[in-house]
Each structure stands twice: as C-alpha cells, then as structure tokens.
Amino acid sequence: MIALIAHDKKKLDLALFVQKHADFFRLVPCVATYSTGQILRDKVGIQVEQVAHGPDGGDLIIGGRIAMGQVQAVIFFRDPLTAQPHEPDVSALLRVCDVHNIPLATNLGTAEAIVDWMKEQLGQE
C-alpha cells in the first residue's frame, strides 16, 4: 500500500503527478487523508481509501499503519512555505517513516524515484 498526502497548496500538484502515473496507481492499493483522497477520486479517478483529514488525525492514522507494516511508501507533497497547525502530527509521520525505513517523498523528484522503485519491485519497469 502507498500513502498519498498533500497540503492544501500542493493537492493539485499531487493530482497531476498521480494522473501522470495513473496506470501504476490503479494497480497499487492507496490510502490518503480525506480531502486529498477525495481530489484523487474526483480528478484522477483512482480508488483510494480515505482516512480522516490530516489536521483531524489522518496523518497519525497513516503513521499507525506504517508502524503496523501496512504501508510500503509515502508520497507527501508538503508546503514548506506555509505554517501548518498540525505540524506535530506531520513531524510524527515523518519520524515513523524514518524509524521503520519507509521511503518518503516530499516533492516531485523524490516521488518520481519512489514510483520508479515500486514499478521495478512489481516488475512494471
């Protein structure tokens, strides 16, 4: 499973990225925070499990799934220029990725690398 998260100002960027790789994302189970998941369903047409909004605990829910071994990678398009009211939750999510050695992309370049790596793991090169 791959987790897809984006701050408000980055949701369109994530939707465009997922659209570019739609064939891949249609094959891989995805989980997303609520509004990110809604945009991906509406704009890209992929199936995605939605958990709570990030500020309502969605980041922590995904972090828990990482700790339980249910998430193989995280793509989290962060907005580094806007303060986030739930920054402690964001930091916890990043920390749990580090603790469990989960690949984490926070921008387009690293997201491309993760998708390429996952395609290779699935034999989709």
C-alpha positions in Angstrom: 0.0 0.0 0.0 1.2 3.5 -0.8 0.1 6.6 1.2 -0.8 9.8 -0.6 -0.9 13.1 1.3 -0.7 16.7 0.3 -1.0 20.0 2.0 -3.7 22.3 0.6 -1.4 24.3 -1.7 0.1 21.1 -3.1 -3.0 19.0 -3.7 -3.2 19.9 -7.4 0.5 19.0 -7.8 -0.2 15.6 -6.3 -3.2 15.1 -8.5 -1.2 15.9 -11.6 1.6 13.5 -10.5 -0.9 10.7 -9.8 -2.6 11.4 -13.2 0.8 11.1 -14.9 1.2 7.7 -13.3 -2.4 6.6 -13.3 -1.8 3.1 -14.6 0.5 2.4 -11.7 -1.7 4.0 -9.1 -4.7 1.9 -10.4 -2.8 -1.3 -9.6 -1.4 -0.4 -6.2 -3.7 -0.1 -3.1 -3.7 3.6 -1.9 -4.6 5.3 1.3 -4.9 9.1 1.6 -6.0 11.7 4.0 -9.6 12.7 3.4 -9.6 15.7 1.2 -6.5 14.5 -0.7 -8.3 11.2 -1.4 -11.4 13.0 -2.5 -9.5 15.1 -5.0 -7.7 11.9 -6.3 -11.0 10.1 -6.7 -12.7 13.1 -8.4 -9.9 14.4 -10.6 -7.9 11.3 -11.4 -10.5 8.5 -11.0 -8.4 6.2 -8.9 -9.7 4.1 -6.0 -8.2 5.3 -2.7 -9.1 4.5 0.9 -9.7 7.8 2.7 -8.9 8.3 6.4 -9.5 11.5 8.4 -8.3 14.9 7.3 -4.7 15.5 8.3 -5.5 18.0 11.0 -8.1 15.7 12.4 -5.7 12.8 12.9 -5.3 11.5 9.3 -1.5 11.8 9.4 -1.5 9.9 12.7 -3.7 7.1 11.3 -1.4 6.7 8.3 1.6 6.7 10.7 0.0 3.9 12.7 -0.4 1.9 9.5 3.2 2.4 8.8 4.1 1.1 12.3 1.9 -1.9 11.6 3.8 -2.7 8.4 0.8 -1.9 6.1 2.4 1.0 4.1 5.4 0.4 1.8 5.9 4.1 0.8 4.6 7.6 1.5 4.2 10.4 -1.0 3.6 13.6 1.0 3.7 16.8 -1.0 4.4 19.3 1.8 4.1 23.0 1.6 7.3 24.2 3.2 6.3 27.9 3.0 3.1 27.7 5.0 2.9 27.0 8.7 0.6 24.0 9.4 -1.5 24.0 12.6 -1.0 20.2 12.9 2.8 20.3 12.5 3.4 18.0 15.4 1.4 15.3 13.6 3.4 15.9 10.4 6.6 15.6 12.3 5.4 12.3 13.9 4.5 10.9 10.5 8.0 11.8 9.1 9.6 10.3 12.2 7.7 7.0 11.9 8.8 6.7 8.3 12.4 7.1 9.4 12.0 4.6 12.3 10.5 2.0 10.0 12.7 2.7 7.0 9.7 3.6 4.8 10.6 5.5 1.6 9.2 9.0 1.9 8.8 11.5 -0.9 8.1 15.2 -0.1 8.5 16.6 -3.5 8.1 15.7 -7.2 11.7 14.5 -7.7 11.6 12.0 -4.8 8.0 11.0 -5.7 9.2 10.0 -9.2 12.0 8.0 -7.6 9.6 6.1 -5.4 7.2 5.3 -8.2 10.1 4.1 -10.4 11.4 1.9 -7.5 7.9 0.5 -6.8 7.4 -0.3 -10.5 10.6 -2.2 -10.5 9.6 -4.1 -7.4 6.3 -5.0 -9.2 8.0 -5.9 -12.5 6.4 -3.0 -14.3 9.6 -1.2 -15.5 
